[in-house]
């Protein structure tokens, strides 16, 4: 691949896959949230969060730094926690339209 457009097309393909994987991960987190709720467990579990971050860093071959991977996963975890909170208490958050975007 040598053309700029080829590299951009590859990035677009990867971005689509990332969106798919992030949504799949979020669906898993929502199921975990339901189990936590049924078992009266707290939504925030710092030990598990630390484990997820450490696993992400340990599986990082680069070129992104471990700190960059940690920041990305902190954000992913934060968004998953927000989705869990929304699923557990839908009236506490802003309404969403059918596309899932905030109004």
ABEGO torsion letter per residue (X at the ends): XABAAAAAAAAAAAAAAAAAAAAAAAAAAAAAAAAAAAAGBBABBAAAAAAAAAAAAAABAOABBAAAAAAAAAAAAAAAAAAAAAAABAAABBBBBAAGBBX
